[in-house]
Amino acid sequence: MLKSLHIGRYVSKPEDLRSVAGFLEAIGFERVPSESDHSVIFSAPIGLLSINALSREYPREMLNRLQDVNRLIVIEVANPDVVFEIAQKRKLKLLLDKTSPTTGERSFSVELPGEIIVTIHGKPREVPAGFEGALAAKGKRFAIVVARFNSFITERLLQGALDGLRRSGAKPKDVDVVRVPGSFEIPSAARAFADSKRYDAVICLGCLLRGDTAHYDVIVNEVTRGIGQSAQESGVPHAFGVLTCGTLEQAIDRAGLKMGNKGFEAALAAVEMASLKKAVTRRPAAVSKGSRRSATGARPSKRTSRRKRKS
């Protein structure tokens, strides 16, 4: 019989409405489409209705304000620390902040414009320690595939990539460069380098500028698909340094001017991914290959071993 629960809060000023709506969107609420220009509706994954008794632990100022229940909103989040930082950046007034010594759950209350009180609570989740590749190119080999088409851009990308490899510790003898006619030919050359198994990563550099026909869209899709497919099927990391720009000015900005050099960034990505691959392959397996135990944990008997030899 019950279909939904909708509890509204009211503010008197339009600017307060915009401020409250901005805060709710910043912490993850999803705005529901509405034709009204004086209200904003949000949805959450789970809606609950709670009825509570006021606690004497609350400060007197907060107790006085909570007497008017229309001012209170209670929100449960996955990580209250993140929401607390958002509230601080928005300079919201903090009314209460406490952490349970037994469960570790944090609860804090802030005041939004329009005298709305929001109580945020949740238990921060422990994130497992991860690992990542290092920017260490020493001892690794790299292949760079660079397109000759739009060479006044791609050569700048190449110089940026070589600079990135050098700064990461790569030796000139460990870097091979091949030039292909255009960006469309990059995936084929990259696949040849990857299949040779002599390189730790392949760096793909090119420049595509949008024209008046659909040729640009066709080439962009094929180049992207080809490079990605080569990386997935060969298992060798590929760095995507192919510019796909609408204008020549955009390409120049990304080849060494105010947007940085994307060739340099592609080289650093290749170094990190090559290092990450080695780190992954060096991690111990869940079950050692040399283990002679069966699935039940028992070692094979000598009698069973003899039978296998005779057969």
C-alpha positions in Angstrom: 0.0 0.0 0.0 2.8 2.4 0.9 4.4 3.8 -2.3 6.9 6.5 -1.3 8.0 8.9 1.5 8.6 12.6 0.7 9.6 15.0 3.5 10.1 18.6 2.5 12.1 21.4 4.0 11.5 25.1 3.3 13.7 28.1 3.0 12.6 31.7 2.5 15.3 33.0 0.1 16.1 31.8 -3.4 19.9 32.0 -2.7 19.4 29.7 0.3 17.7 27.2 -1.9 20.6 27.2 -4.4 23.1 26.9 -1.6 21.3 23.9 0.0 20.8 22.2 -3.4 24.5 22.7 -4.2 25.6 21.1 -0.9 23.3 18.1 -1.4 24.5 17.5 -5.0 28.1 17.8 -3.8 27.8 15.0 -1.3 26.1 12.6 -3.8 22.3 13.3 -4.0 20.7 12.8 -7.4 18.5 15.5 -8.6 15.0 14.4 -9.7 13.7 16.2 -12.8 11.0 18.7 -11.8 9.0 21.4 -13.7 8.9 23.7 -10.6 11.2 26.7 -10.5 10.9 27.2 -6.7 11.7 23.7 -5.5 14.4 21.1 -6.0 13.8 17.4 -5.4 16.5 14.8 -4.6 16.6 11.0 -4.4 18.7 8.7 -2.3 19.4 4.9 -2.6 17.5 4.2 0.7 14.9 6.3 2.5 14.2 5.8 6.2 11.8 7.4 8.6 13.2 7.7 12.2 11.6 9.0 15.4 14.1 9.9 18.1 14.3 11.3 21.6 16.5 14.3 22.2 19.8 13.4 23.9 21.2 15.4 26.8 24.6 15.0 25.2 23.7 17.6 22.5 24.8 21.2 23.1 22.0 23.5 24.3 22.1 25.5 21.1 21.4 22.4 19.0 18.7 21.2 21.4 16.8 24.4 21.1 16.9 24.2 17.3 16.0 20.6 17.1 12.7 21.4 18.9 11.5 22.3 15.4 11.7 19.0 13.6 11.2 20.7 10.2 14.8 21.9 10.4 16.4 18.5 10.7 17.8 16.2 7.9 19.7 13.1 8.8 21.9 11.6 6.1 24.0 8.4 6.3 27.1 8.3 4.1 29.9 5.8 3.3 32.6 8.1 4.4 31.6 11.1 6.7 35.2 12.5 6.6 34.8 13.3 2.9 31.5 15.1 3.6 33.0 17.0 6.5 35.7 18.4 4.1 33.0 19.5 1.7 31.1 21.2 4.6 34.3 23.0 5.7 35.1 24.2 2.1 31.5 25.7 2.0 32.1 27.3 5.4 29.1 25.7 7.0 28.6 26.2 10.8 29.5 23.1 12.7 27.1 22.3 15.6 28.3 18.9 16.7 31.1 16.4 15.9 31.6 13.1 17.7 33.0 9.6 17.1 31.8 6.5 18.8 34.7 4.9 20.8 33.2 1.4 20.3 32.1 1.3 16.7 34.2 4.1 15.2 31.1 5.7 13.6 31.4 9.5 13.2 28.4 11.8 13.5 28.5 15.6 13.0 25.8 18.2 12.4 26.1 21.4 10.3 23.7 24.3 9.7 22.7 25.1 6.2 21.2 28.3 5.0 17.5 28.7 6.0 18.3 27.3 9.5 18.3 23.7 8.2 20.3 21.3 10.3 21.9 18.4 8.6 23.3 15.5 10.6 25.8 13.3 8.8 26.7 9.9 10.2 28.6 6.9 8.9 31.6 4.6 9.5 34.6 5.3 7.4 35.5 2.2 5.3 38.9 0.8 5.5 40.5 0.9 2.0 42.9 -2.0 1.3 46.5 -0.9 0.7 47.2 -0.9 -3.0 50.3 -0.8 -5.1 51.3 1.1 -8.3 54.0 1.3 -10.9 57.0 3.4 -10.3 58.4 6.0 -12.8 61.5 4.0 -13.2 62.5 3.2 -16.8 66.0 2.0 -16.2 66.5 -1.5 -17.6 63.3 -1.4 -19.7 62.9 -1.2 -23.4 60.4 1.1 -25.2 59.1 1.4 -28.7 57.7 4.7 -30.0 55.4 4.7 -33.0 54.9 8.2 -34.4 52.9 9.3 -37.4 54.5 11.5 -40.1 51.2 13.2 -41.0 50.9 16.5 -39.2 54.6 16.1 -38.4 54.9 19.7 -37.1 52.8 18.5 -34.2 53.9 14.8 -33.9 57.6 15.7 -33.9 57.0 17.9 -30.8 55.1 15.0 -29.2 58.1 12.7 -30.0 60.6 15.1 -28.4 58.3 15.2 -25.3 58.1 11.4 -25.2 61.9 11.1 -25.5 62.3 13.7 -22.7 59.9 11.8 -20.4 61.8 8.5 -21.0 65.1 10.1 -20.4 64.0 11.8 -17.2 62.6 8.4 -16.0 66.0 6.7 -16.5 65.7 5.1 -19.9 68.9 4.8 -22.0 68.9 5.9 -25.7 69.8 2.3 -26.7 66.7 1.0 -25.1 64.3 3.2 -27.1 63.4 2.4 -30.7 61.4 4.9 -32.9 59.5 4.0 -36.0 57.6 6.5 -38.2 54.5 5.5 -40.1 52.5 7.4 -42.8 49.6 8.5 -40.6 47.7 7.7 -37.4 45.7 5.0 -39.1 48.9 2.9 -39.5 49.8 3.3 -35.8 47.9 0.2 -34.5 49.5 -2.2 -37.0 53.1 -1.0 -36.2 52.3 -1.0 -32.5 51.1 -4.6 -32.7 54.3 -5.7 -34.5 56.4 -4.2 -31.7 54.2 -5.8 -29.0 54.2 -9.2 -30.6 58.0 -9.2 -30.8 58.1 -9.5 -27.0 61.2 -7.3 -26.9 59.6 -4.2 -25.4 58.1 -3.5 -22.1 55.7 -0.8 -23.4 54.7 0.9 -26.7 54.1 4.6 -27.0 51.7 5.7 -29.8 52.0 9.3 -31.1 49.9 11.0 -33.7 47.7 14.0 -34.5 44.2 14.0 -36.0 42.4 17.3 -36.8 38.7 17.5 -37.5 37.8 18.4 -41.0 34.7 19.1 -43.0 33.9 15.4 -43.6 33.2 12.3 -41.6 36.8 11.0 -42.3 38.0 12.3 -38.9 35.4 10.3 -36.9 36.1 7.1 -38.8 39.9 7.4 -38.3 39.6 8.3 -34.6 37.4 5.3 -33.8 39.6 2.9 -35.7 42.9 4.2 -34.3 41.5 4.1 -30.7 40.1 0.6 -31.2 43.2 -0.8 -32.8 45.6 0.5 -30.1 43.4 -0.8 -27.3 43.0 -4.2 -29.0 46.7 -4.5 -29.5 47.3 -3.8 -25.8 44.7 -6.2 -24.6 45.6 -9.1 -26.9 49.4 -8.8 -26.6 49.5 -8.0 -22.9 52.1 -5.2 -23.5 51.1 -1.8 -22.2 50.3 0.8 -24.9 50.4 4.6 -24.1 47.8 6.6 -26.1 49.5 9.8 -27.3 47.3 10.5 -30.4 45.9 14.0 -30.3 42.2 14.2 -31.5 41.6 18.0 -31.8 39.0 20.2 -33.4 41.5 22.9 -34.4 45.2 23.4 -35.1 45.4 25.7 -32.1 44.2 23.0 -29.8 46.9 20.6 -31.1 49.6 23.2 -30.7 48.6 23.8 -27.1 48.8 20.1 -26.4 52.2 19.7 -28.1 54.2 21.8 -25.7 52.4 25.0 -24.9 49.8 25.9 -22.2 48.2 22.4 -22.1 51.6 20.6 -21.7 53.1 18.0 -24.0 50.9 14.9 -24.4 53.9 13.0 -25.7 55.7 13.6 -22.4 52.6 12.4 -20.5 52.2 9.3 -22.7 55.8 8.4 -22.0 55.3 8.6 -18.2 52.2 6.5 -18.5 54.1 3.9 -20.5 56.9 3.8 -17.9 54.4 3.4 -15.0 52.4 0.7 -16.7 55.6 -1.2 -17.6 56.7 -1.0 -14.0 53.2 -2.0 -12.8 53.2 -5.1 -15.0 56.5 -6.3 -13.6 55.2 -5.6 -10.0 52.0 -7.7 -10.7 53.9 -10.6 -12.2 56.3 -10.7 -9.2 53.5 -10.9 -6.7 53.3 -14.4 -5.1 50.5 -16.7 -6.3 47.8 -17.8 -4.0 48.9 -21.5 -4.5 52.6 -22.2 -5.1 53.4 -24.2 -8.2 55.8 -26.4 -6.4 53.2 -27.6 -3.9 52.6 -31.3 -4.1 49.5 -31.3 -2.0 46.2 -32.2 -3.5 43.0 -30.2 -3.2 42.3 -31.9 0.1 45.7 -30.9 1.5 47.1 -34.4 1.6 50.4 -35.4 -0.1 50.2 -38.2 -2.6 51.2 -41.6 -1.2 54.2 -43.5 -2.3 52.0 -46.3 -3.6 50.1 -43.9 -5.8 53.4 -42.5 -7.1 54.7 -45.9 -8.0 51.5 -46.7 -9.9 51.9 -43.6 -12.0 55.4 -44.5 -12.9 54.4 -48.1 -14.0 51.6 -46.7 -16.1 
